Structure formats: structure tokens, C-alpha cells
Amino acid sequence: MSQNVVSRSAAPMRGAWIIVGATFFMLSLNSGTGFYVLGVFNRAYINTTGISLTAASAGATIFLLSAGLGGVPVARWIPRYGIRPIIIVSVLLSAVTLVLQGYVTQAWQLWVLSLIRGLASAGFSLVPGSIMVLDKFVGHAPARPLAVAAAGISVGGAIFTPVITSSVENHGLLVTVWAMAIGLVILIIPVIILAKPTAPLDNYQDATLQPDATEHHEPETVVANNRPLGTAFLMVCLAFGLLIISQIAAIAHLLTLGQERNIGNISLAVSAIAAMAVVGRIIGFIVLPHLSLKTISMAMSVMQVSALILIATGHSLLQLFVGAALIGLTVGNNQVLIPLWILALFGIDRYAHLFARASLYTAIGMSVSPFLIGFSHQFSGGYTFPFLLVAAGSLGAGLCILTLPSKLEAT
């Protein structure tokens, strides 16, 4: 088995960057038809069906939680069934549930469909996507190609959010979800053709059976593969769970906040999140080799605290736009920092399993966010307190990051 590791690590990376491009495209479809449009769907349900803000927010919570839960079995199924069948089944199921969401009239229907669509979205999310990339770049400094692929999450939001928002406003939710479902099935075909990793990453997970494996992997592990995870893994999950809670709050509720405060053209601020996420990802790609993971992560915390305070207190489009832009800069980086921390701390041998677990734990935090904002909005009578609450969470994330090692680089 260890000989196989050596040969793969030294082998030419044929078509490696094509796989990165395919993963980029898949993740753009996942995010652009998934969590980026939660706020758009929520507003449509509130305006046309009588579903309350709290009930609609619960639907978003269920979607995010089930997406995280789905990542764990996906990581286990990939070695058994391969990535291609998982992507096919997941996309078809997502398309069907998208269409059915156009016919929702009651909250329970929304909750059931959100559960199914969330589970399905895990099958073409960053969990299988990062495994596709690392399969080609194991032993070849995977941080940059992984960062490029993960940028698809931001690009998907930038491209699809304004288009879907405009379609819902002009043509209604039913027409929009049909178009989204058909487009998703057609556009995923090139990814399905290319999604053929040479070997599952689970081949590398048991270091006790492969005593020489870590010699050939990059980055070097900080914690030995046969030791307990300690507090570092917990702090990574907690820190980025809190940071992503803040992002989801802004994405899912900014449209409704603008409506409540009678601010026109609030969709511009929502689009700014997606657009600046792309800019933030480009900046992150440039600085990755020059700054430690801890420095970059602390910068994300500081920016999010500032952004959420601006949104909490903003009653003008300009202030909300600036806050949304700052949030966008962090959206482009936070999700890719989680796998980079896991790679830097634990190495490739434990990556697939630990990243699936981290995705689940952060998804639990993410899933709480829309419901937390909706409930605290109902309790306080406005959006000021809810957004100050998640700003405090971003501050707490910074404190967690301070406990992590300082000299780790994004290899």
C-alpha cells in the first residue's frame, strides 16, 4: 500500500488542472442554486404563501443542517461507489426537489423538501470536490489548486444570485425553479464526464497500516496520525462555524432587512456579497504563500465583526452595501480555510474523514443561523439585535483562532 502512495505522489498530474476547473464549475452550481438563494426563496414564500419569516428561516436551517449531515456518508460512499454515481444521483435529486419547491404552500412542505435537497447537495459539494482535487495533487502542494476550485462557491453566488433574484421578481418562483432544475441537470454533464479520480483518498487514511505514507505527503502533519485530535480540531470547527454563521445570516436575511427598513435596491447589496466574494478569493489566492493561516483567519474575523456592525446599524443603502462588501471578502476565504487548516494540522492521511466531520460540525452552526436570526428578530422587533448577536459570534471566532498554532502556512 505504501508503494502505491509513492507512485501516486511521483506520478505526472495528467489533466490535474482540468479536474480543478471541473470542481470549480461544480461548486459554482452547488452554491449558486443552493445556499446563496435561500434569502430569495424565503422572500418569495413570505410574500406569496403566507409562510412566516420564522417558518421560512427554519426551512433554511433544515437545508444547511442536512447539507452538513450529508457530507459524512458521502465521504464514506466515495471509496465504495466512486464520485461519478454520487454526483449523478445527488444532482437529479436536487433538481426534483427544486421543482417541487415551486409548488410549496405550507411550511411543513418547505421543511421536508429542504431536508431532502440539503442531503442531496452534499453529493456535489466541497466534500467530494476537494477529494477530486486532492486526488490529483496529493504530494504536490495542494493548497493553491484547492483554493482555486473552492472559488467556484463564490463565483456561483456572483453569477446566479442576481439572475435568480431577477427571475423570481419578474417571472415568479415556479418558472424560476423549473429553469434552475433543467439548467442544473444539463450543466453538470461535463463534470460527470470528468469526475473519475484515480483512487479514493481513503486509501491513505489509516497511517497505522501505512507507516511510510506520511513521508510522501504534503503538507507535513503537525499532529501525528495515530494521536488524538486534541483541542486544535475543535477550535477550527468552532471558529469557522461561528464565522460562517455570520455569513449565512447576512446572505439569508439582508433582502428582508432592506425591505423592513424601506431601503430601495437592496438586491445590489446582496449582489455585492457574491461579487466581493470573488475578489476576496483572488486576494486570498495571492496572499496564501506569504501569510500564515492564523494571520489570514484573524483578518477574516476582524472584517466580519466590522461588517456585521455596519449592517446592524445601517439605514442607508451605502452603509449596507459597504457591510455586504466586507462580508463578501470573507465569504470568499472562510470555506477554503477549513480544509487548509485540516491539511496543515493533520495531513492528507486523515483529510477525507476529518473534513467531512468538520463540515458537519460547521453546518450545525450554519443551520442555526437563519432560525436564530428569525427568532431573535421576532423577539427584539427588528434586525439590529440579531446582527449584533452574530457579530459577537465572529468576535468569539477570533478568540478561538488565537488558540491555534501560529506558524502554519497554506502549503
C-alpha positions in Angstrom: 0.0 0.0 0.0 2.8 2.5 0.8 4.3 1.7 -2.5 1.1 2.9 -4.2 1.4 6.2 -2.2 4.9 6.7 -3.5 4.0 6.0 -7.1 1.0 8.4 -7.0 2.9 11.1 -5.3 5.6 11.0 -8.0 3.3 10.4 -11.0 2.6 13.1 -13.5 -0.6 15.0 -12.8 -2.3 14.4 -16.2 -5.4 16.6 -16.5 -5.0 17.8 -13.0 -6.0 21.4 -13.6 -8.9 20.2 -15.8 -10.2 18.5 -12.7 -9.7 21.7 -10.7 -11.8 23.5 -13.4 -14.5 20.9 -13.3 -14.6 21.1 -9.5 -14.8 24.9 -9.7 -17.7 24.6 -12.0 -19.5 22.0 -9.9 -19.1 24.1 -6.8 -20.4 27.2 -8.6 -23.6 25.2 -9.5 -23.9 23.9 -5.9 -23.7 27.3 -4.2 -25.5 29.3 -7.0 -28.6 27.0 -6.8 -28.2 26.3 -3.0 -27.4 28.5 0.0 -26.9 31.7 -2.0 -30.6 31.7 -3.0 -32.1 30.9 0.4 -32.9 34.5 1.0 -34.5 34.9 -2.4 -36.7 31.8 -1.8 -37.6 33.0 1.7 -38.8 36.3 0.5 -40.9 34.6 -2.2 -42.6 32.3 0.3 -43.2 35.2 2.7 -44.8 37.3 0.0 -46.9 34.7 -1.8 -47.8 31.9 0.6 -48.2 33.5 4.0 -45.4 31.4 5.4 -43.9 33.4 8.3 -40.3 34.7 8.5 -39.6 32.3 11.3 -41.0 29.3 9.4 -39.2 30.2 6.2 -36.0 30.7 8.2 -36.5 27.2 9.7 -36.5 25.8 6.1 -33.1 27.4 5.5 -31.9 26.0 8.8 -33.0 22.5 7.8 -31.3 22.8 4.4 -28.0 23.8 5.9 -28.0 21.2 8.6 -28.9 18.4 6.2 -26.2 19.5 3.8 -23.7 19.1 6.6 -25.1 15.8 7.7 -25.0 14.5 4.1 -21.2 15.1 3.9 -20.4 12.3 6.3 -22.0 9.4 4.3 -20.7 11.0 1.1 -17.1 10.7 2.4 -17.8 7.1 3.2 -19.5 6.2 -0.1 -16.9 7.7 -2.4 -14.4 4.9 -1.9 -17.2 2.3 -2.4 -19.2 3.7 -5.3 -17.0 6.4 -6.8 -17.6 10.1 -7.2 -19.4 10.0 -10.5 -22.5 8.0 -9.4 -22.8 10.1 -6.2 -22.8 13.3 -8.3 -25.4 11.9 -10.7 -27.8 10.8 -8.0 -27.3 14.0 -6.0 -27.9 16.4 -8.9 -31.0 14.5 -10.1 -32.5 14.5 -6.6 -31.6 18.2 -6.2 -33.4 19.0 -9.5 -36.5 17.2 -8.5 -36.8 18.9 -5.1 -36.1 22.3 -6.7 -39.1 21.9 -8.9 -41.3 20.7 -6.0 -40.3 23.8 -4.0 -42.1 25.9 -6.6 -45.3 24.3 -5.5 -44.9 24.8 -1.8 -47.9 26.3 0.0 -47.3 25.3 3.6 -44.4 25.4 6.0 -44.1 21.6 6.5 -43.8 21.1 2.8 -40.9 23.5 2.7 -39.2 21.8 5.6 -39.4 18.3 4.1 -38.1 19.5 0.7 -35.3 21.5 2.4 -34.2 18.4 4.2 -34.1 16.3 1.0 -32.4 19.0 -1.1 -29.8 19.7 1.6 -28.9 16.0 1.8 -28.6 15.8 -2.0 -26.5 18.9 -2.2 -23.8 17.3 -0.1 -23.1 14.9 -3.1 -21.7 17.7 -5.3 -20.4 20.0 -2.6 -16.9 20.8 -1.3 -16.5 17.3 0.3 -16.4 15.4 -3.0 -15.0 18.4 -4.7 -11.9 18.7 -2.5 -11.4 14.9 -2.7 -11.3 15.2 -6.6 -8.7 17.9 -6.4 -6.5 16.3 -3.7 -6.6 13.0 -5.7 -4.6 14.8 -8.4 -2.4 17.0 -6.2 -1.5 14.8 -3.3 2.2 15.3 -2.7 2.2 18.4 -5.0 1.4 21.3 -2.7 -2.5 21.1 -2.9 -3.4 24.4 -1.2 -3.5 26.6 -4.3 -5.5 24.2 -6.6 -7.9 23.6 -3.7 -8.3 27.4 -3.2 -8.9 27.8 -7.0 -11.5 25.1 -7.0 -13.3 26.4 -3.9 -13.5 29.8 -5.5 -16.3 28.3 -7.5 -18.5 28.7 -4.4 -18.2 32.4 -4.6 -18.4 32.7 -8.4 -21.6 30.7 -8.3 -23.1 33.2 -6.0 -21.9 36.1 -8.0 -23.3 34.7 -11.3 -26.5 33.0 -10.2 -27.8 35.2 -7.3 -28.7 38.3 -9.4 -30.1 36.2 -12.2 -32.3 34.1 -9.9 -33.4 37.1 -7.9 -34.5 38.9 -11.1 -36.2 35.8 -12.4 -38.3 35.3 -9.2 -39.3 39.0 -9.2 -40.3 39.1 -12.9 -41.5 35.5 -13.6 -42.3 34.1 -10.2 -40.8 31.2 -8.2 -42.4 28.3 -10.1 -40.9 29.3 -13.5 -37.6 30.0 -11.8 -37.2 26.7 -10.1 -38.1 24.8 -13.3 -35.4 26.7 -15.2 -32.9 26.1 -12.3 -33.6 22.4 -12.2 -33.2 21.9 -16.0 -30.1 24.0 -16.1 -28.5 22.1 -13.2 -29.0 18.8 -14.9 -27.6 20.0 -18.2 -24.7 21.9 -16.9 -23.4 19.2 -14.6 -22.9 16.8 -17.6 -19.3 17.9 -18.3 -18.4 17.5 -14.6 -19.9 14.0 -14.6 -17.7 13.0 -17.6 -14.5 14.3 -16.0 -15.2 13.1 -12.4 -13.0 10.0 -12.4 -10.4 10.2 -9.6 -7.7 7.5 -9.9 -8.0 6.3 -6.3 -10.1 7.1 -3.3 -8.4 9.2 -0.6 -9.5 6.7 2.0 -6.5 4.6 0.7 -4.4 6.9 2.8 -6.4 7.3 5.9 -5.0 4.5 8.1 -1.5 5.6 8.9 -1.0 2.6 11.2 -1.4 0.3 8.2 0.9 2.6 6.1 3.8 3.5 8.3 5.7 5.2 5.4 2.7 7.1 3.9 3.2 10.4 5.6 6.8 10.6 4.3 5.4 11.3 0.9 2.5 13.6 1.7 2.4 17.4 1.8 1.9 19.3 4.0 3.7 17.7 6.9 1.4 16.8 9.7 1.6 18.8 13.0 -0.3 16.2 14.9 0.7 12.6 14.4 -1.9 10.5 12.6 -2.2 8.0 15.4 -2.7 10.6 18.2 -6.0 12.1 19.5 -7.1 15.2 17.7 -6.7 17.4 20.8 -8.3 20.9 21.0 -7.0 22.2 17.6 -9.7 20.4 15.6 -12.4 21.6 18.0 -11.1 25.2 17.7 -11.0 25.1 13.9 -14.6 23.8 13.8 -15.9 26.2 16.4 -14.1 29.3 14.9 -15.2 28.7 11.3 -18.6 27.6 12.4 -19.1 30.9 14.1 -17.7 32.9 11.1 -19.9 31.1 8.6 -23.0 31.6 10.9 -22.4 35.4 10.3 -22.2 34.9 6.6 -25.3 32.9 6.3 -27.2 35.5 8.4 -26.2 38.2 6.0 -27.0 36.2 2.9 -30.3 34.8 4.1 -31.7 38.0 5.7 -30.2 41.0 4.0 -33.1 41.3 1.5 -35.7 41.1 4.2 -33.8 43.6 6.3 -33.7 46.1 3.4 -37.4 45.6 2.9 -38.2 46.2 6.5 -36.1 49.4 6.6 -37.6 50.6 3.3 -34.2 50.7 1.6 -34.6 50.5 -2.2 -32.4 48.4 -4.5 -31.3 46.3 -1.6 -30.6 43.5 -4.1 -27.4 45.5 -5.0 -26.1 44.8 -1.5 -26.8 41.1 -1.8 -25.1 41.0 -5.2 -22.1 42.8 -3.6 -21.7 39.8 -1.2 -21.3 37.5 -4.2 -19.1 39.8 -6.3 -16.8 40.7 -3.4 -16.5 37.0 -2.5 -14.8 36.5 -5.9 -12.5 39.5 -5.2 -11.7 38.1 -1.8 -10.9 34.7 -3.1 -8.5 36.3 -5.6 -6.8 38.2 -2.9 -6.6 35.1 -0.7 -5.1 33.2 -3.6 -2.3 35.8 -3.9 -1.5 36.1 -0.2 -1.7 32.3 0.6 2.0 31.7 0.1 3.1 34.8 2.1 0.9 34.8 5.2 0.3 32.2 7.9 -3.1 30.6 8.1 -3.6 32.2 11.5 -3.0 35.7 10.2 -5.4 35.2 7.3 -8.0 33.7 9.6 -7.8 36.5 12.2 -8.2 39.0 9.3 -11.5 37.3 8.4 -12.7 37.6 12.0 -11.9 41.3 12.2 -13.6 42.1 8.8 -16.7 40.2 9.7 -17.2 41.9 13.1 -16.9 45.3 11.3 -19.3 44.3 8.5 -22.0 43.0 10.8 -21.9 46.1 13.0 -22.4 48.2 9.8 -25.3 46.0 8.8 -26.9 46.0 12.2 -26.9 49.8 12.4 -27.3 50.6 8.7 -30.4 52.5 7.5 -28.9 53.6 4.1 -28.1 51.6 1.0 -24.5 52.8 1.1 -23.8 51.6 4.6 -25.5 48.2 3.9 -23.5 48.0 0.7 -20.2 48.5 2.5 -21.1 46.0 5.1 -22.2 43.4 2.5 -18.9 44.0 0.6 -16.9 43.3 3.7 -18.9 40.1 4.3 -18.2 39.1 0.7 -14.5 39.4 1.2 -14.7 36.9 4.0 -17.1 34.6 2.2 -14.5 34.1 -0.5 -12.0 32.7 2.0 -13.6 31.2 5.1 -14.8 28.0 3.5 -11.5 27.2 1.9 -9.6 27.9 5.1 -11.3 25.0 6.8 -9.7 22.3 4.6 -6.4 24.1 4.6 -6.3 24.1 8.4 -7.1 20.4 8.4 -4.4 19.7 5.8 -1.8 21.7 7.8 -2.7 20.2 11.1 -3.3 16.6 10.3 -2.1 15.9 6.8 -3.6 14.2 3.8 -3.9 10.8 5.6 -6.8 11.9 7.8 -8.2 14.6 5.5 -11.4 13.0 4.0 -12.8 11.8 7.3 -11.9 14.9 9.3 -13.1 17.3 6.6 -16.4 15.6 6.5 -16.7 15.8 10.3 -15.7 19.5 10.2 -18.2 20.2 7.5 -20.9 18.6 9.7 -20.0 20.5 12.8 -19.8 23.8 11.0 -23.1 23.0 9.2 -24.7 22.6 12.6 -23.7 26.2 13.3 -24.7 27.4 9.9 -28.1 25.7 10.2 -28.8 27.5 13.4 -28.1 30.9 11.9 -31.3 31.6 9.8 -33.6 30.4 12.6 -31.6 32.3 15.2 -31.9 35.5 13.2 -35.6 34.9 12.6 -36.4 34.1 16.2 -34.3 37.0 17.7 -35.9 39.3 15.1 -39.3 38.3 16.3 -38.2 38.7 20.0 -36.5 42.1 19.5 -38.8 43.5 16.9 -36.0 44.3 14.4 -32.7 43.3 12.9 -30.3 45.4 15.0 -30.0 43.0 17.9 -29.8 39.8 15.7 -26.9 41.1 13.6 -25.1 42.4 16.7 -25.5 38.9 18.1 -23.8 37.2 15.2 -21.1 40.0 15.3 -20.4 38.8 18.8 -20.1 35.3 17.4 -17.5 36.5 14.9 -15.6 38.0 17.7 -15.7 34.7 19.6 -14.3 33.0 16.4 -11.3 35.3 16.6 -10.7 34.2 20.2 -10.8 30.6 19.0 -8.3 31.3 16.2 -5.9 32.8 18.7 -5.5 29.4 20.3 -4.3 27.7 17.1 -0.7 27.3 16.1 0.9 30.4 14.6 3.5 29.2 12.1 1.4 27.0 9.8 1.4 28.0 6.2 -1.0 27.2 3.5 1.3 24.8 1.6 
